[in-house]
Amino acid sequence: MKVSRAWLQKYFDEPLPEGQRLADAFTFHSFEVEEEAGDLIDLKVLPDRAGYALSHRGVAYELAAALQKPLERDPLLAPPSEQPATGRLKVEIEDSQQCARYAGALVEGVTVGPSPAWLKEALESVGQRSINNVVDATNYVMLDIGQPLHAFDADKLTERDGAYAIRVRSAKEGEQITTLTGDAYELSGSILLITDAHADAPLGIAGIKGGKAAEVTSGTKNLIVESANFDGSAVRRASQRLKLVTDASVRFQNRPSPEFVAYGMRDVLALITSIAGGTLAGVTDAYPSPAVPKPVSVSLGGINGLLGSSFTKGDVESVWKRLALPFMAEGEAWTITPPFPRTDLGIPEDLIEEVGRILGYDRIAPDELPTHSEAADQARFRGRERMKDQLVEQGFTEVSTQSFAKSGDRELANPLDKKMPALRKSLEKNLGEALTLAKHYAPLVLPPGAKPKLFEVGTVFTKDGEHLELRMTEAPAAWGKDFPTVDNLSEANLEEYGRGYAPKRYALGNFKPYSAYPFVVRDIAMWVPAGKTDDDARAKLAHAVTAAAGSLSVKSDFLDRFEKDGRVSLAERLVFQSMERTLTDEEVNGIMEKIYAALRAAGYEIR
């Protein structure tokens, strides 16, 4: 987030500190400073506070708390006065889950032209390009308080019965839109659109970018100004799918409060009519389910217990005041009603974090971790390692698969992958999939016809709780004494099995680098000349392969031997692979031709 020191200064009467002191105020209390170059400060705003802090006002709010300087001018302090309504602009929201609020204003008689010098300078100070006074006004307000805004040329919409109509709806599969930059996009049904309801035509991609169809130009006279709130997850998915990231999409995906909509509309209308003229015909504000602030409670004991601190009641209450958090005290506990910008404050731990970062984590004395016996845990670990060692000695290879599954007894509240919304209740399916994959790579490590022997030990999650499970692709040849088998595997058994056992150390000299590129398999069969032994034939083949393929030959396995009419035939499987590239069929075929030629020259006949 690029902010201007001069822009921040407008929120304070006292001069802001410079250099390292200002950087420390951010670093130790709120944001990491990525760059400071004169008036420009580049801050790393993390998602937990991005809902309100991707703005100069949000950064000034944090700075006021860190420096204990009053925020003299706060545009979000007083609720905005109610705007006049209008029947000349209708707004329809198809899904209030994806669009919590949509406000549209009709402004008539504007003059679009260059922005005043102060506005150009403000935008350029944070790396923004001036476009025209209307577009610049929307960008300035977004950078000032964090509410994305957009303006449409009203005369490019369809008017019916003296009214315009905006509909927020999902795109139709395959529907297309051309954005302001002239780029065309084909849309899917998961993407939200702003449309001209009378013409059912796209005007913009909700929360991301406006369309070319209603672009504001130097000839624009009448505006429809948009201030809205869109679902962060929906905006993020659409942005990723379209590979289109904008200032608006970054802000919406961090879930700002719908209450920002009214403040953004108030500020942008005041600025547009001030620098572009025009008259406000009215505002239509669709807000089906207004946000209700939820109080959060925390106690002094809970704060000090979690932080390991010894803060006093006075210390904590100073934090609430520095952050302008309304609170009610009851003994040594507080109930906070977060102001609307602070959508990040939802649980007691959020408040505890505020206390820690504002008072300073350097005020928390370091403490030694408590000592306790780890004998039981070590015994269980050694028991597991002993079990694994025995399986490895019998030719098994351990695999480790993910705990997520398509279905299971335990569903995840917020899965990382929507296709894997549960926790595994068995290792069987994952091990089967691992075996299928292992067969593809078997030619690199196993003799022809040999099956991969795999096993996994891991936690499974069933209705009865969590427990360890052992799965193998086949039964081992022999179990060790008191081995915790599939049927009786438990933490207690592992603990007993591991007492006094030292896990074996396998020499890394068995190790060699592996290639990230696919291997190629070729089989070769040849008649052995009279007077030559099998060993002679295999040695000759190995020499021919090395001469023709060099380091590209990674493995050779005996396949078959048979005799017919007094002659002997040998067959081998050759595996080729490169560490630098994917081998082509033509390249490997050329190698094989060289091998054939060398063998024929030595009297061998290729079958």
C-alpha positions in Angstrom: 0.0 0.0 0.0 1.6 3.2 -1.2 0.8 6.2 1.0 1.9 9.9 0.9 3.3 11.5 4.0 1.7 14.8 2.9 -1.7 13.1 2.4 -1.4 11.5 5.9 -0.5 14.9 7.4 -4.0 16.3 6.6 -5.4 14.0 9.3 -3.1 15.6 12.0 -2.4 19.1 13.3 1.0 18.2 14.8 3.8 17.5 12.3 4.4 13.8 11.7 7.8 12.4 12.6 10.2 11.7 9.8 12.7 8.9 8.9 13.4 6.1 11.3 10.9 7.2 14.0 8.0 7.0 11.6 9.2 3.7 10.2 9.5 2.3 13.8 6.0 3.4 14.6 4.6 1.4 11.7 7.0 -1.6 12.1 6.5 -2.2 15.8 2.8 -1.6 15.9 1.0 -2.3 12.6 2.8 -2.6 9.2 6.1 -3.6 7.8 7.7 -0.7 5.9 8.9 -2.0 2.5 10.2 1.4 1.2 10.5 5.0 2.3 11.5 7.5 -0.3 10.8 11.1 0.6 7.1 11.7 0.6 6.3 8.1 -0.5 6.0 5.3 2.0 5.2 1.7 0.9 3.6 -0.4 3.6 3.0 -4.1 3.7 -0.7 -4.3 4.8 -1.5 -7.9 5.7 -5.0 -9.3 5.2 -6.1 -9.2 8.9 -6.3 -5.4 8.8 -6.6 -4.8 5.0 -10.4 -4.4 5.3 -9.9 -0.9 6.7 -6.1 -0.2 6.3 -5.8 -0.1 2.5 -6.4 3.6 2.7 -4.8 6.8 3.9 -7.5 7.1 6.6 -6.8 3.6 7.8 -3.1 4.2 7.9 -3.6 7.5 9.7 -5.8 5.7 12.3 -3.0 3.2 13.0 -0.4 6.0 13.1 -2.5 7.9 15.6 -2.6 4.8 17.9 1.1 4.1 17.6 2.2 7.7 18.2 -0.5 8.5 20.7 -1.4 11.5 18.6 -5.1 12.4 18.2 -6.6 11.9 14.7 -7.8 15.5 14.3 -9.9 14.9 11.2 -11.6 11.6 10.7 -14.0 11.3 7.7 -15.6 8.2 9.3 -16.3 9.7 12.7 -19.7 11.1 12.0 -22.4 9.2 10.1 -23.1 10.7 6.6 -26.2 12.7 6.2 -29.0 11.0 4.3 -28.9 11.7 0.5 -32.0 12.6 -1.4 -33.7 9.6 -3.0 -34.7 9.4 -6.6 -37.1 7.3 -8.7 -35.1 7.9 -11.8 -32.6 5.2 -10.9 -33.6 1.7 -10.0 -31.3 -0.9 -8.4 -31.9 -4.6 -8.3 -29.6 -7.1 -6.5 -30.0 -10.7 -7.7 -28.0 -12.3 -4.8 -27.4 -10.3 -1.5 -24.8 -12.9 -0.5 -22.6 -11.7 -3.3 -23.6 -8.1 -3.2 -24.4 -6.9 0.3 -25.1 -3.3 -0.8 -25.3 -1.2 -3.9 -25.8 2.5 -4.0 -26.2 4.4 -7.3 -26.4 8.2 -7.7 -27.6 10.1 -10.7 -25.6 13.4 -11.3 -26.6 15.6 -14.2 -24.9 18.4 -16.1 -21.2 17.6 -15.3 -18.3 18.9 -17.3 -15.6 16.3 -17.8 -12.1 17.7 -18.1 -8.7 17.9 -16.5 -8.4 17.6 -12.7 -7.2 20.5 -10.6 -3.5 20.6 -9.8 -4.0 19.5 -6.1 -5.9 16.4 -7.2 -3.3 15.4 -9.8 -0.5 15.9 -7.4 -2.2 13.8 -4.7 -2.7 10.9 -7.1 0.7 11.1 -8.6 2.3 11.1 -5.2 1.2 7.5 -4.8 1.9 6.4 -8.4 -1.6 7.0 -9.9 -2.1 8.5 -13.3 -4.6 11.3 -13.7 -7.3 10.5 -16.3 -10.1 13.2 -15.9 -11.8 15.0 -13.0 -14.6 12.4 -12.6 -12.4 9.3 -12.7 -9.8 11.0 -10.6 -12.4 11.8 -8.0 -13.4 8.2 -7.6 -9.8 7.1 -7.3 -9.0 9.8 -4.8 -11.8 8.8 -2.5 -10.9 5.1 -2.8 -7.3 5.9 -1.8 -8.5 8.2 0.9 -11.0 6.1 2.9 -10.8 2.7 1.1 -14.2 2.5 -0.6 -13.9 1.5 -4.4 -16.1 3.6 -6.6 -17.0 3.8 -10.3 -18.8 6.2 -12.6 -20.8 5.3 -15.7 -22.0 7.6 -18.5 -25.7 7.6 -17.9 -26.6 8.5 -21.5 -25.0 5.2 -22.7 -27.6 3.3 -20.6 -31.2 2.6 -21.7 -33.8 4.9 -20.2 -37.3 3.6 -19.9 -40.3 5.5 -18.5 -37.9 8.3 -17.4 -35.7 6.0 -15.3 -32.5 4.1 -15.6 -32.1 0.6 -14.0 -29.0 -1.2 -12.7 -29.1 -5.0 -12.0 -26.4 -6.9 -10.2 -26.5 -10.4 -11.5 -24.3 -13.5 -12.3 -22.9 -13.6 -15.8 -24.4 -16.0 -18.3 -22.1 -18.8 -19.4 -20.0 -17.5 -22.3 -21.2 -13.9 -21.9 -18.6 -11.4 -23.0 -17.5 -7.9 -21.9 -14.9 -5.4 -23.0 -13.3 -3.5 -20.2 -12.1 0.1 -20.1 -8.6 -1.0 -21.2 -10.1 -2.5 -24.4 -9.5 -6.1 -23.3 -12.3 -8.6 -24.0 -13.2 -11.3 -21.5 -15.4 -14.4 -21.8 -17.3 -14.9 -18.5 -18.6 -17.8 -16.6 -21.7 -18.1 -14.3 -19.5 -17.6 -11.2 -18.6 -14.0 -12.1 -20.8 -11.1 -10.9 -21.8 -8.4 -13.4 -23.1 -4.8 -13.2 -25.7 -4.6 -16.0 -28.0 -2.1 -17.7 -31.2 -3.9 -16.6 -33.4 -2.4 -19.4 -31.0 -3.7 -22.1 -29.7 -6.7 -20.1 -26.2 -5.6 -21.2 -23.0 -5.7 -19.1 -21.6 -2.5 -17.8 -18.8 -3.8 -15.6 -17.3 -6.8 -13.7 -18.5 -6.3 -10.2 -15.8 -5.3 -7.8 -13.0 -5.5 -10.4 -13.3 -3.2 -13.5 -15.8 -1.1 -15.5 -16.8 -1.9 -19.1 -16.1 0.1 -22.2 -19.8 0.4 -23.0 -20.5 3.1 -20.5 -17.1 4.7 -20.3 -16.9 8.3 -19.0 -15.3 10.6 -21.7 -14.9 14.2 -22.4 -18.4 14.3 -23.9 -20.1 12.8 -20.9 -22.8 15.1 -19.3 -24.7 12.8 -17.0 -23.3 10.3 -14.5 -24.4 7.2 -12.6 -22.0 6.9 -9.7 -21.6 3.5 -8.1 -20.6 2.8 -4.5 -21.1 -0.9 -3.6 -20.0 -3.8 -1.5 -19.2 -7.2 -3.0 -18.4 -10.6 -1.5 -14.6 -10.9 -1.1 -14.4 -14.6 -2.0 -16.4 -14.1 -5.2 -14.3 -11.1 -6.2 -11.1 -13.0 -5.5 -12.2 -16.1 -7.5 -13.3 -13.9 -10.5 -10.0 -11.9 -10.3 -8.0 -15.1 -10.4 -10.0 -16.7 -13.1 -9.8 -13.7 -15.4 -6.2 -12.9 -14.3 -7.3 -9.4 -13.7 -6.2 -7.7 -10.5 -7.2 -4.1 -9.8 -7.1 -1.7 -6.9 -10.8 -2.3 -6.4 -10.5 -6.1 -6.4 -7.7 -6.1 -3.9 -9.8 -4.0 -1.5 -13.0 -6.0 -1.9 -11.3 -9.4 -1.5 -10.3 -8.2 2.0 -13.9 -7.7 3.0 -14.5 -4.0 3.9 -17.6 -3.2 5.8 -20.8 -2.4 3.7 -21.0 0.7 5.8 -18.2 2.2 3.8 -20.6 2.5 0.9 -22.5 5.6 2.2 -19.3 7.4 3.3 -17.7 6.7 -0.1 -20.8 8.0 -1.9 -20.9 11.1 0.3 -17.3 12.0 -0.4 -17.2 11.3 -4.1 -20.4 13.3 -4.8 -19.1 16.3 -2.9 -15.8 16.1 -4.8 -17.4 15.6 -8.3 -19.9 18.4 -8.0 -17.0 20.6 -6.6 -14.6 20.0 -9.5 -16.9 18.9 -12.4 -20.0 20.8 -11.5 -23.4 19.1 -12.0 -26.5 18.6 -9.9 -27.3 15.5 -7.8 -30.7 14.2 -8.9 -30.7 11.6 -6.1 -29.4 8.4 -4.7 -30.8 4.8 -4.7 -29.3 2.7 -2.0 -30.2 -1.0 -2.0 -29.1 -2.5 1.4 -31.2 -5.7 2.0 -29.5 -6.8 5.3 -27.7 -4.0 7.1 -24.6 -5.1 9.1 -25.1 -5.3 12.8 -22.0 -4.8 15.0 -21.3 -7.8 17.3 -19.9 -7.0 20.8 -16.7 -8.9 21.8 -15.7 -9.5 25.4 -12.3 -10.1 26.9 -10.8 -10.1 30.5 -7.5 -8.9 31.9 -6.7 -12.4 33.0 -7.4 -13.7 29.5 -5.1 -11.1 28.0 -2.2 -11.7 30.3 -2.7 -15.4 30.3 -2.4 -15.6 26.5 0.3 -13.0 26.0 2.3 -14.0 29.1 2.2 -10.4 30.1 1.6 -8.4 33.3 -0.4 -5.5 31.9 -2.7 -3.5 34.2 -6.3 -2.5 33.7 -5.1 1.0 33.0 -2.7 -0.3 30.3 -5.5 -2.2 28.5 -8.0 0.7 28.7 -5.4 3.0 27.2 -5.3 0.7 24.1 -9.1 0.8 23.7 -8.9 4.7 23.8 -5.9 4.9 21.4 -7.8 2.7 18.9 -11.1 4.5 19.4 -12.8 1.3 20.4 -16.0 1.9 22.4 -16.0 -0.2 25.6 -17.9 -1.1 28.7 -15.9 -2.1 31.7 -17.1 -4.5 34.4 -14.4 -5.2 36.9 -11.4 -6.4 35.0 -13.3 -7.3 31.9 -14.4 -5.3 28.9 -17.1 -5.6 26.2 -16.0 -3.9 23.0 -18.4 -2.9 20.2 -16.1 -2.6 17.2 -16.7 0.5 15.0 -17.8 -0.5 11.5 -14.3 -0.3 9.8 -12.9 -2.9 12.2 -14.4 -6.0 10.7 -11.3 -7.9 11.8 -12.4 -7.8 15.5 -14.7 -10.8 16.0 -13.3 -12.9 18.8 -11.4 -12.2 22.2 -8.1 -13.3 20.6 -8.4 -10.4 18.1 -8.7 -7.9 21.0 -5.8 -9.6 22.8 -3.6 -9.1 19.7 -4.6 -5.4 19.7 -3.3 -5.0 23.2 -0.1 -6.8 22.5 0.8 -4.9 19.3 -0.2 -1.4 20.6 1.5 -1.6 24.0 4.4 -3.4 22.3 5.5 -7.0 22.4 8.8 -5.7 23.7 7.0 -5.1 27.0 6.4 -8.8 27.5 9.2 -10.4 29.5 10.8 -13.5 28.1 10.0 -16.7 30.0 11.6 -20.1 29.9 9.4 -22.9 28.6 8.3 -25.3 31.4 10.4 -28.5 31.6 8.5 -31.8 31.5 9.3 -35.4 30.8 9.1 -36.5 27.2 9.9 -40.1 27.9 6.4 -41.3 26.8 6.5 -39.2 23.6 10.0 -40.5 22.8 9.0 -44.1 23.4 6.0 -43.7 21.0 8.2 -42.1 18.4 10.8 -44.8 18.7 8.1 -47.5 18.5 6.9 -46.0 15.2 10.4 -45.8 13.9 11.1 -49.4 14.9 8.0 -50.5 13.0 9.0 -48.5 9.9 12.6 -49.8 10.0 11.4 -53.4 10.0 9.1 -52.8 7.0 11.9 -51.0 5.1 14.2 -54.0 5.8 11.6 -56.2 4.0 11.7 -54.0 0.9 8.8 -51.6 1.7 8.9 -47.9 0.8 7.1 -45.4 3.1 4.7 -42.9 1.6 3.0 -39.9 3.1 -0.3 -38.7 1.7 -2.5 -35.7 2.5 -5.1 -35.8 5.3 -7.8 -34.2 3.1 -10.4 -36.3 1.3 -13.4 -36.0 -0.9 -15.6 -37.5 1.8 -15.3 -38.6 5.4 -16.8 -38.5 8.9 -15.3 -35.1 9.7 -16.2 -32.2 7.4 -14.0 -29.1 7.3 -15.6 -25.7 8.1 -13.2 -23.9 5.7 -11.5 -26.4 3.3 -8.4 -25.2 1.4 -9.7 -27.2 -1.6 -13.4 -27.3 -2.2 -12.9 -30.7 -3.9 -11.5 -32.1 -0.7 -13.8 -30.9 2.0 -13.3 -33.6 4.6 -10.6 -35.4 6.6 -9.7 -39.0 5.7 -11.2 -41.8 7.7 -8.9 -44.4 6.3 -5.5 -44.7 4.6 -6.7 -47.4 2.2 -7.8 -45.1 -0.7 -4.8 -42.8 -0.5 -2.4 -45.8 -0.4 -4.2 -47.3 -3.5 -3.7 -44.1 -5.4 -0.1 -44.0 -4.4 0.4 -47.5 -5.6 -1.1 -46.6 -9.0 1.3 -43.7 -9.3 4.2 -45.9 -8.1 3.7 -48.4 -10.9 4.4 -45.6 -13.4 7.8 -45.1 -11.9 8.6 -48.8 -11.2 10.9 -49.2 -14.2 13.3 -46.8 -12.6 13.7 -48.7 -9.3 12.3 -52.3 -9.6 13.1 -55.3 -11.8 10.5 -56.0 -14.6 7.3 -57.6 -13.2 8.1 -56.6 -9.6 5.3 -54.8 -7.7 6.0 -51.7 -5.6 5.7 -52.5 -1.9 4.4 -49.4 -0.1 3.2 -48.6 3.4 1.9 -45.6 5.3 1.4 -44.8 9.0 -0.8 -41.9 9.7 -3.7 -40.4 11.6 -7.2 -41.0 10.5 -10.3 -39.1 11.6 -13.4 -41.2 12.3 -16.7 -40.7 14.2 -14.9 -42.3 17.2 -12.1 -39.8 17.1 -8.5 -39.6 15.8 -6.2 -42.7 15.8 -3.2 -44.1 14.1 -3.6 -46.5 11.2 -1.1 -48.7 9.3 -1.7 -49.7 5.7 0.4 -51.8 3.4 0.1 -52.8 -0.2 0.8 -56.4 0.8 1.5 -58.3 4.0 5.2 -58.4 5.1 7.0 -61.8 5.1 7.3 -61.8 8.8 6.3 -59.7 11.8 8.7 -58.8 14.6 8.1 -59.9 18.1 5.3 -57.9 19.7 5.0 -55.9 16.5 2.0 -53.5 16.7 0.1 -54.9 13.7 -2.7 -53.4 11.8 -5.2 -54.8 14.2 -3.7 -53.7 17.5 -1.8 -50.5 16.5 -2.2 -47.9 19.3 -0.2 -45.3 21.0 0.1 -47.5 24.1 1.5 -50.4 22.0 3.9 -48.1 20.1 5.1 -46.8 23.4 5.8 -50.3 24.7 7.3 -51.4 21.4 9.7 -48.4 21.4 11.2 -48.7 24.8 15.0 -48.9 24.6 15.1 -48.9 20.8 17.5 -46.7 18.9 16.2 -45.9 15.4 18.6 -47.1 12.7 20.6 -44.6 10.7 20.7 -45.4 7.0 23.7 -44.2 5.1 22.9 -41.3 2.8 25.5 -42.8 0.3 22.5 -44.8 -1.0 21.1 -41.6 -2.2 21.4 -40.1 -5.6 19.7 -37.1 -7.2 16.5 -37.7 -9.2 15.4 -36.2 -12.4 12.2 -34.1 -12.7 11.8 -35.2 -16.3 10.0 -38.4 -17.6 11.9 -41.6 -18.4 11.7 -43.7 -21.6 11.6 -47.5 -21.7 12.9 -49.6 -24.5 13.1 -53.4 -24.7 15.7 -55.2 -26.7 16.0 -58.9 -27.6 19.0 -60.5 -29.4 20.3 -63.9 -30.5 23.7 -64.7 -28.9 26.4 -65.9 -31.4 27.8 -69.4 -31.0 30.7 -69.5 -28.6 29.4 -66.5 -26.6 28.1 -66.9 -23.0 25.2 -65.0 -21.5 27.7 -62.9 -19.5 29.5 -62.0 -22.7 26.2 -60.9 -24.3 25.2 -58.8 -21.4 28.6 -57.2 -21.2 28.5 -56.4 -24.9 25.0 -54.9 -24.6 26.1 -52.8 -21.6 29.1 -51.5 -23.5 27.0 -50.6 -26.6 24.4 -48.8 -24.4 27.1 -46.8 -22.6 28.7 -45.8 -25.9 25.4 -44.8 -27.5 23.6 -43.2 -24.5 26.2 -42.2 -21.9 24.6 -40.7 -18.8 21.1 -40.9 -20.5 21.1 -44.7 -19.7 19.9 -45.0 -16.1 18.9 -48.6 -15.7 19.1 -52.0 -17.4 17.2 -55.1 -16.2 17.2 -58.7 -17.4 13.8 -59.6 -18.9 14.0 -63.1 -20.4 16.1 -66.0 -21.7 15.1 -68.9 -23.9 16.7 -71.4 -26.2 15.4 -72.6 -29.6 17.1 -74.8 -32.2 20.3 -74.6 -30.2 20.4 -70.9 -30.1 20.0 -68.6 -27.1 17.9 -65.4 -27.0 18.4 -62.8 -24.3 16.0 -59.8 -23.6 16.7 -56.7 -21.5 14.7 -53.7 -20.5 16.6 -50.4 -21.0 15.6 -47.1 -19.2 16.7 -43.7 -20.4 16.3 -40.4 -18.7 17.9 -36.9 -18.7 18.5 -34.6 -15.7 18.1 -31.5 -17.9 15.3 -32.1 -20.4 12.5 -34.3 -21.7 13.8 -36.9 -24.1 12.0 -37.2 -27.4 11.1 -40.4 -29.2 13.3 -39.4 -32.1 16.3 -39.0 -29.7 15.8 -42.4 -28.0 15.2 -44.1 -31.4 18.5 -42.7 -32.6 20.2 -44.1 -29.5 18.6 -47.5 -30.1 19.8 -47.6 -33.7 23.4 -47.0 -32.5 23.0 -49.9 -30.1 21.6 -52.2 -32.8 24.5 -51.3 -35.1 27.1 -52.0 -32.4 25.6 -55.4 -31.6 25.2 -56.4 -35.3 28.9 -55.5 -35.9 29.8 -57.9 -33.0 27.8 -60.7 -34.5 24.6 -60.4 -32.5 21.2 -60.7 -34.3 18.4 -58.3 -33.2 15.1 -60.1 -32.9 
